[in-house]
Amino acid sequence: MSDDLSRKRLGRGLAALIGEIDKPADVEKRPVSADGKVPIEFISPNPRNPRRHFGDAELADLAQSIREHGVVQPVVVRPSAEAGRFEIIAGERRWRAAQRAGLIEIPVIVRAVDDRVALELAIIENVQRADLNPVEEALGYQQLIDDHNYTQADLGQVIGKSRSHVANTLRLLKLPDVIRDMLVDGSLSAGHARTLVTAEDPAGLAKQIVDQGLSVRQAEALAQQPAAAATRQPRASRADEKDPDTIALEKLLTDVTGLRVTISHREKGGEIRIAYRTLEQLDGLCRKLQD
């Protein structure tokens, strides 16, 4: 009972613990005050951080911003077992970018919390900032369930999501690694992937969804068909097949932007799609387009 009450209090008191770090810095009336500055080499990343992927282009853009404006939002840390050192709770991307920018010290907010609360805070900040890909989010939820005996309802209350959202996200962990990789690189959305959880040939259907650019509703209909019928779905028409020049241009634009670029060319025009996962990636793209 006391554990349940502490979780409820935690869910309502997270903002106080982390200093409202879920609010974007550009809409804050006042910046969050740091507890002080710590030498950057005295800070270590959190091995339980649910975020595993840090885009090189994204870090480069943030490092340039830090060179010009400094670290606007302090990194949230907790005291480490080793005296004088700290472990990151939230803000590892800022810490990595600050290293690239050549900073010697970095502003921090120090919070003395245990492993469970540290993991909760890391998940919540990343989810609220949309910094986690669907697989990282699911693994973070599963870690809280495995290590701290959370129910899906508990998780939903603590992180501010519905129980159905938690359940649907956890279902992604049932998918094969090849589909998880597609979720990580953004070629497949979580909505598409959830339609494949009970499919007979999820990997084959995932490739078909991406190749044909199917909507989630179309993917649901495809996944509900027997495997033999699904494989007889018509392939993209010759007019939709990409020629080598289009494929080469997609690769060039992907390399230039650092984001996945797809081109759909038709007789009377076409469209270019640029996929991004975070607002920082979108902001970096906008700056590049304005140069």
N, C-alpha and C positions, 0 to 999 in steps of 0.2 A: 504493500500500500504506500509506504513512504517513498519507494522508488518511483511509483507512478506519479506521486505528487511532485517529486523533484523534476520529473520529465516535463510536467505541465508548467511548472515555474520556469524551467529552462526555455521552453518554447516561447513563453511570453517575455522572458528577460534577456534574450540573445542580443538584442540591440544594445542594451546596457553593457553587456560583457564585451562586445566588440566595437563599441563606439559608433554605432550606426554605419558600419563600413559597407552595408549593402546599398547605401545611397550613392549614386554617381557623384564624383567630386564636382562636376560642373554645374550641378543643381543644388549644391549645399549652400545654405546661407552663410555658414561659417565653416572653415576647414576643421577637421577633427584634430584635436590637440594631441601631440605625441607625448609620451611619458619622458622621452629623452632620445638621445642618439647613441647608437651602439656601433663599434667597429664592425664592418661588414664581415670580416673573417671570424668574428665571434658568433655568428649566426649559422645554424645548420638547417637544411630542409627537413620537413617532416616525412619520415618514411611511410607514414600512413596517409599521406595526401592523396585524395582520390584522383586528382588531376595528374596524368602521366605524360601528356603531350604538350609541348611548348613550341609553337611554330617559330622558325628562325626569322622569317620576315616580320612577324608580329613583335618578337623581342627586339629586333633592330629598330623598328619604329618607336617602341616605347623607350628604348635606350636613348634615342635622339631627343625625344620629348624630355627625358630626365636631364639630359645635358643642358637643355635650354631653360627648364622650369624647376628642376629638382624633383624629389619624390613628394607629390602633393598629398597622397594618402599613406599614412604610416603602415608599416608591416605589423601584424599582430603576432606576438611571440609569447612563449612561456619559458620560465627558467628551465635549463637543462640539468641533467644529473651532475654534469661537470661544472664546478663553480665558475661563475663569470661568463658562461656560455648560454645561448638561448636556442630554442627550437621554434621554427615557424609554425604558426597555427593557420594563418591566412595571409596571402600576399607573396607566395613564392615567385610568381611571375615578375612582380616589382623588384624583388631581391635579385633575381637573375639579370634583369635589365639594368639595375643599378651597378652590378658588377661590370657589365659591358660598358656602361657609361664612365667607368673609372672612379666611382665614388669610394671614399675611404670609410665614411660613416653613413648610417641610414636611420631615419626616424622610426621609432617603434612604440607600440602600445603593449605593455607587459600584462599578461593575465595568468594567474596561477590556477590552472585547471588540470584535470586528470585526462587520461587517454580518451575516455568516452566523449567528454565535452569537447576536447580538441578536435576529434574527428567530426563531431556534429557541426562545429563552427566552420571547419574546412569545407564540408559538404554544402552547408547552407550558403556560405559566401559564394562559392563557385556556381551553385544552382541559380542563385538570385542574379548573378552577373552573366548567366548563360555561358560560363567558361568551360563547362564539362561537356564532352561528347556523350551520347547516350550510353555507351558501354562504361565509361568512367563513372557516370552517375549510378548505373546499376550496380557496379562493383562496390561503390561506396555504401549504398544501401545494404548490400549483402554483408559487408564487413560489420556494420552496426548490428545486424541481426545475428551474425555468427558470434561476434565477440562480446556483445552486451545484451543478448536475449531480447531484442526489440521485436514487437509484433509489427505488422504492416500498418495497423491503426496508430500505434505509438509513433512510428516514423512519420506518418502523414501529419500528425499534430505538431511534432517538433520542427519539421522542415517547412511547414506551411503549405503542404500539398495534400490532395485528396488520397484516400486509401487506394482508390482505383488507379491513380497515377503511379503510386508506388508499385502496385501489383503489376501493372502493364510494363513498367520499366524493368522490373526484375525478370519478367518473361524473356527479355532479350538475351539473358544469360543462357537460355536453353538453345540458342542458335549456334551453328557451327562457326569455327574461327574465321572462315573465309567471309562470312556475312558480317561478323563483328568488325573485320578489317574494313569492309565497305562502309560501316557506320562511322568508324573512326575517321576515315578520309573524306567523309561527307558525300560519297557517291550514292548512298542509300539513306533515306530518312528513317527515323524511328517508327513513323506511321507505316511506311512500307514494310519495315522489318517485322513488325508485330503481326502482319498478315501471314508471315511465313513460319511462325512458330509451330503450327500443327501440320504444315504441308509435307507431302511425301518426299519431295525433292527440293528443299529450300534453296540450296546453292544454285541449282539450275534455274529456278523461278526468279531468284534475285538477279541473275545475269540477264534474263529475259526482260525483267522490269526496267533495268538500267538501259539496256540496248534499245528498247522501244519507247522509253520515256513515259511509262505508264503512270497514271494517277493512282492514289491510294485506293480509290474505289475500284478501279480496273484491276489493281493488284489483288484486292480481296476476292473479286470474281474469279480471277485466274487461279488463286490458291485453293478455292473451293472445288475446282474441277479435279477429276481423277488425274493421276500423273500422266497416263497415256494421252488423255485429251489435251492436257496442258502443253505437252510437247508438240501437238499438231497445230498449235496456234500459228497463224500466218506470220512469217518473218516480215520485217520492215520491207516496204516496197523498194524497188530499185531507185526510185526517185529520192527515197529517204536514206539510202546507203551513202556513207561518207567516202568521198574520194581522198586519195593520199594528200592532196593539197590542203583540204579542210582539216584533216587530222593533224598535219604539220602545223597549221595555223593555231589550232587549239593548244597544242603543246607549247608553241611560242608564247601565246598569251598567258597560259598557266605559269610558265617560267617567269614572265615579266611581272605579273600581279602577285604571284605566290598563292593564288587561289585557283580552285578547279574551274576551268572555263569550258563550256560546251557550245558548239555552233550548230544550229539547225538551219540548213540552207534549202530553200525551195525555189521553184521557177519564178515566183513573183515576190521574192524577198526571203526573209528569214529572221532569226533572232539569235542573240548571244546571251547565254546565261552564265553568271558568275556566282558561285556558291560561297557563302561565308558562314562562320559559326558564331563569331562574337562581334560585338559592336566595335571593338578595337580594330578588327580586320576590316570592317566596313569603313571606319574612319580612315584607316591607312589607304584603302582603295580610293576613297574620295580625294585624299591629298595627292595621290599619284595622278589622278585624272585632271586635277587642277594645275599640275606642274606644266 
